[in-house]
Every structure is written in structure tokens, then in C-alpha cells.
Amino acid sequence: SGRHAEVMVRDNRGTPKIWISDSNSTNGTQLNGSDIFTDRPDLSHGDTISIAGVDITVVLLPNGRE
């Protein structure tokens, strides 16, 4: 698949809400080892996203840190 997943960020009253959705990819997208199918689970620091055999670790920095 050319487009596997989409990560979305929205301001939730000053706190970012971050979630992921699969884009109907051939091999799917996993979050912490579980397929997400059509779910849109929230992402947290330390989560692992797996796409096409590649693991991506979510790192969230505290507000104000660059």
C-alpha cells in the first residue's frame, strides 16, 4: 500500500489528543501488537506502531520543550 495509516492531532482544551487510523492498507497497521482495523486508538508515549514490518515508537515531549 502507498498509504498505510494516518496520525491525527487535535487540541483538546490545551492538551493535544493524538490518534491513529489505518488507511485500508493491504497488511494493516498495528498498535502495540494489535491490529487497529477501523478503530482510532489514542496514542501514548512509548506506544509502538507497526507498518509494513517497520516499528515506530511514539515519543511525546512535554509542553514547552523543543
N, C-alpha and C positions, 0 to 999 in steps of 0.2 A: 504494500500500500504506500502511496506517496504521502498520505496524510493519516497519521496514526491516532493522534489524540490532541485535545485542546485543553490548555490550562487557562482558567479564568480567574480574575482578581476583581473584587468589588469592595468598596469601602462600606463597612458595617458599623456605622456610628463611631468612626475614628479607629476602628480595628479592621485590618484587611481580612476579608474572607476569601480563601483560595481553594478552588476545587478543580477537578479534572474530569473530562468525559472522553470516552472512546469515540472515534470518528468512523465507526463501522469498518474498522481495519480488518484485513484478512486474518491476521493472527491474534488480534485482540490486544488489549492493554491490561496490565496487572498492577495492582497497588498492594504492596506488602505480600505478594504471592497469590493474591486472589483476583480473578477476572472481574473487571468492573462492568462489562456489558453496557447497559444503558444507564447505570447508576451514575451519579455525580458526587462521589465522596469528597468530603473536605480533606485538604492536605495539611499535614502537621510536620513540624521539624523532625527530621530523621526518617520519614517515610521513604520507601523505595518504590519507584515507578519502573516497570519493565516494559520496554517497547522493542520488538524485533530483536530480542536477545541482548539488548543493551540495558543495563541497570543505571538509573539516575537517582541519586539521593537528594531529597529535599532539604535545603538549608535555609532557614528563615532567620534573618538578622533582626535584633531588637530595633524598635523605632529610634531614629536619630543616628543610627550607626551606618557609616558608608564604607 
